[in-house]
């Protein structure tokens, strides 16, 4: 009877989440709403026509003409993300956007199915149903869908790469991870690093295939590379320079910059010092991670080891909130085995993901205008409340590194 009520509750949650995807994602697309995909659409169109897609004024003019964007288009996606998108630019903006979101919905289904596979669960298992429903309700995933973010495709490709590699299909894994890296390098590259450190040569060869195809796509491109690079650096300054929207000093978005620079800056008050501190934290974490996996000779649970390395990249490198979806890979390790007690690190990891699931960014954006400036400008609000998401990422890194340490210690006695 209890199992019946569990299934009913999970089905109700799943229906509510699907309704959110449809009515807050796909339906507005029919009205020509703008999202992250608009930048990719404009960039893909400009690549197809041999233009400088990093030229912000030109991109603004093209966006106004082909997608009626009426906003600045300052592209920072890697050039490798544009050729895969280019076929959609043969369609009018509205229909391309609708199709992108429908494909994104398929990407969500793939993300859930692959995570269940990586976790070694069967679909009929209650744990698989709970895991699938949790991911379906995960707030960063909803943000990815509402924004049409490319993480909708990069994340399932990363999970596919892990699943194939763990099942001995190295070449196919390399293909998936190579494409994931092309679409979103800050995600795919870390999964590739994990397997390349094991000298899995067929994964490397597989990853070279999409790399070679993309190199051919840019062969004899009419815009010189030095021009593209100069424009790209200008676009990076537009977004990430001190005082800009995705910098971490005064003037940055208050809730959407999710690396530790924003925390260190509250103490150090110097942009370069905050950067250095964040990179040192990333380096220390990476050394601990490397010591654990090499000591265990990589005989660790792949979801734990890969998720830990991915989480470390969030400490110092730029990631959107949508990218946090890839960290749900850790749940493939954290879910308890049947009839076995749950280790405290797994329990803590699950609690952290429950906190990630909450729509904290949206709540803060809505509540802050109604709270007095004496509170919102106080040090404790800026350090603890506004940056709560960064603290959750720091906590997750701490838990995953402890779990790796414990897994290495227990390896001779039990399977990890």
N, C-alpha and C positions, 0 to 999 in steps of 0.2 A: 504493500500500500504506500509506504514511504517513497519507494522508487517511482511509483506512478505520479505522485505529487511533484517529485523532483523533475521528472520529464515534462510535466505540465508547466512548471515554473520556467524551465529552460526554454521551452517552446514559446512562451509568452514574451520572454526577454528577447529572443531571437526575432520574433515578429516586430517588436517595437524598434529594434535596431535596423532591421530591413526597411521599415517605414521611414526612419530617419534618413537612410541612404537615398531612398527614392524621392521623398518630398522635400528634403533640404539639399539634395545633391543633383539628381537627374532632372527633376521638374524645373528648377530654376535655369538649367542649361538651355531649355527650349525658349527661354526669354532672352537669351543672349548674355547671360551673366558672365562676369570675368573671373578668372582664377589663375592658379600657377600655370596651368596648361596653356594659357594665352601667350605666355612668354615663349614656351617651346614651339607653339604653333607659328608664331611670328618668326622665331629663329629658324625653324625648319623651312619655312617659305623662303626666307632670305638665303639660306644655304642652297636651296634648289635653284635659285636665280643667280647664284654666284656673287652675292653681296656680302659686305662686312657686317655680319650679324652682331658684332660687339660695338658697332657704331650706334650709340644711344639715340642721338637725334634722328638718324635715319630709321632706326627700329621704331621710334615713336611715330614717325610719319607712315611707315608701312603698317603698323598696328592699327592706327586710326583708319587706314584705307581698307584693309582686308578683314579686320575683326571689330572695328568701331570701339577700340579699347579706351581711347581718350585718357590714357595715363602714360607715364613714362615707362618705356621698356628698356630696362638696364640689365642685360642678360649676363648671368654668371654661370650658367650651365656649361659643362665642358663641351667642346665641339663634337665629341663623339656621341653625345646624346641627340644630335640634330638629324643625322641621316635616317635613324630608325623611325623618327617622327614624320619625316618629309612626306611619305605617301598620304598621310592624313590631310596634308595641306592642299591636295587636289580637291578636297571637299570644302563647301562653304563653312565658315567658322562655327555656326550653330550646330550643324550636323556632325562636324568633326569633334566638337566638344561633347556632344551627347554620346557618340560612339566611344570616345576616350573613357568616359565615365562608365559606360556599360562594360567595356573591357576591364576597367578598374574594379568593377564589381566581381567579375570573373577572377581577377587577381586576388581579391579578398578571399574568395572561396578556395583558391589555390593555396594561399597563405595558411589558412586553417587546416586544410587537408594535409599539407606537407608537414606542418608542425605536429600534427597527430602522428604522422608516419615517423618523423624524426624521434618523437617521444616513445616510439615502440608500442603504441596503443592501437586497439581495434576500435572501429567506428561505433560498435554497439556497447563498448565499455563506457560506464557512467563517467569515468575520468575524462575520456575523450569528449563526451558531450559537454561536460563542465568547461574543459579547456577551450573547445570551439566557441561556446557561448561567451566566455570571458573575452576572447580575442575579438569577437563580433561587437562587444560592448566597450572595447578599449578606446579611450578618448583620443589618443594620438592617431589611431587608425581612422576615426571619424574625421579628424582634422585633415588627414591626408586625402580622404574622399571629397570632403566639401571643397578643398582647394584644388582638386585634380592633380595632386602632387605625384611626381614620378616614382615616389616610394611605393606606390600601389603595385608597381611592376618590379622594382629593384628588390624589394623584400622577398616576394615569393621566389625570385630567381636565386637569391642567396640561400634560402631554405632548400630549394631544389638542388643546388650545388652541394650542400652538406649531405642531404639524403643520398644523392648518387655516389658521392665520395665514400660515405660510410658503408655503401653496399658494393664497393669495388668497381664502380663504373666511372673510372677516373676521367677518361676523355670527355664523356658527356658532361660530367661535373665541371670540367674546365670551360666547356662551351657556355654553360649557364652562368658561371662566375665571371667569365670574360664579358658577357653581355651585361650582367649586373654592374660591373665596374665601369663599363662604357656609359651606362645610364646615370649611375650615381657612384662615382669613385669612392666617396667617403664611407660607403657601405661595403661594396663588393671587394675592395682591395684588401680589407682585413681578413676576410674569409679566405681569399687567395693566399695571403701571407701564411695563415695557419697551415695550409696544406703544402705550400712550397717549402716551408721550413722542414717538412718531413721528406723533402726531395721526391715528391710525387710527380715524376716527369711528365706523365701522360696528362695530368691536370694542367701543367704549364703549356703543353702542346695544344690542348683543347682551348685554353684561353687565348692562345695566339691566333686562332682562326678568326674570331670576330675582330681582333685587333688588326689583322691583315686586311680584312674586308673594309674596315673603316679607314685604314691607311690608303687603300685604293680609292675610296670615296672622296678623299681629299687630294688625290694626285692631280697636279696641275690646276689646283684651285686658283681662280683668277685674282683673289686678294692675297697679297704677300703675307707670309706668316709673321713677319716683324710688325706689320700693320695690325694684324689680329691680336698679337700679344700686347702691343701698346694700348689698344682699345680695351682689351680685357683687364689690364692693370688699372686703367682709369675707372672701369666699372667696379672693380674691387674696392677702390678708394671711395666710390660713391656710397657703397653699402657699409663698409667696415672701418673706415677711418674714424678716429676719435670724434665723438659728437654726432656721428651718422646713425642711421636707424639700427644697424646690426653691429655697431661698435659696442663697447661695454663701459663707456664713460657717460657723463651727462649728455642728454639728448638722445640716447638710445631708447629703443622700445622697452618699456618697463618690465614686461613679463615674458618676452619671447626670445631672449638671448640666453642660451642654455649651456654655456661652458663656464669653467671655474674662474675665468678672468673677471667676471662680474663680481665674484665674491672677493677675490684678492684685491681688486681695485678699491673696495670699500675700506680696506686696511692700509694699502700702500699709496693710493691716490696718485699713482703714476702709471700711465698706460704700458710703457715698456716693462716696468717692474712687474706688473700684473701678468703680462704675457709670459715673462720669464718664469714666474712662479708656477703658472699653469702648465707650461711645458716641462718644468722640473717634476711636477706631480705626475704628469703623464709618463715621464721617463722612469721615475721610481716604480710606478705601478707596472710598467712594461718589464722592468728588470725582475720584479717579483713574479710576474706571470711567466716570463721566459724560464726562470729558475725552476718553477713548478713543473711546467710541461716537459722540459728537457730532462729533469730528474726522473719523471715518470715515463720518459721515452714516448711521449704522446699517447700513452695507454690510459687515457682519461675519457670521461664521457664527452663526446664532441660538442653537444649543446652547451655544456658548462664552459669548456675551454674557449670555444668560438665566441660565445656570448660575452665572456669576460674580456676578451681582446677587443671586441666591438665596443663594449661599455667604456673601456679605457680611452678610446678615441673621442668619446664625448667630453672628456675632462678638459681638453685643450683645443679641439678642432671644431669648426662650425658645423652644427647639425640643426635642421629644423625640428620642431616638435614631432612632425610626422615620422621622422627617422627613428624615433624611439620604438616604433612598431617592431623593428628588427630585433630589439632586445628581448621580445617575448620568446625568442629561441631558448632563453634560460629556463622557461617554464617546462620545456621538454626534458630538462634534468630535474627540476624542483618538484614535480608532481610525485607524491608518495607512491611507492609500490604497494600493491594489495597486501593487506594483513601484515604490514611492517610499520613500525613507528617512524614518524617523520623527524628527521634531524633538524636541529634548531636553525641551521643556516638555510635549509629549504623553507621552513616556516617563515623566517624573516624575509626571505626573498619573495615569497607569495604575498606577504603583507605589503611590502614595498610596491609590488605590481598593483595591488588593490588601490593604493594611494595614487599611483600613476593613472589609474583608470578614471579617477574623478576629474570632472571638467574644471580644474582649478583655474586655468588661464581665462576661460570664459567668465567664471565667477568673479575673478579679480577685476577684469575689464568692466564688468557691469556694476560692481560694488564701489570701486575706488572713487568715481565721481561724486558719490554720496557720502564719502568719509572726509573729514576735515583734513586740511593740508598739514596741520600740526602732527597728525598721525602718519599720513602717507609720505611725508618728507623726513620722518624720524629715522635714525640710524637702524633701529631694530626692524622697522617695516621694510626698509630698502635691503637690509642684509638677510632677514629671515623669511618674511612673508612674501615680498615680491619675487624673491629668488628661491622659493620653496622647491621648485622643480629641479634646480641645480643641486640642492641638498639631497634630494631623493636619488639623483644620479650618483652623487658621491657615496651615499649609503649603499646603493646597489653594487658599486665597484668594491667597496669594503667587504660586503657579504660574499661576492663571487670569488674574491681573492682568498678569503678565509676558507671557503669551500674547496678551492683548488689545493690549498695547503693540507686540509684534512684528507682530501682524496689521495694525495701523495703519501701521507702518513699511513693510511689504511690500505694502500694498494696491495701489499704482500698478503694481507689477511682476507680481503674481499674484493670482489669485482667493482670497478668504478666506472 
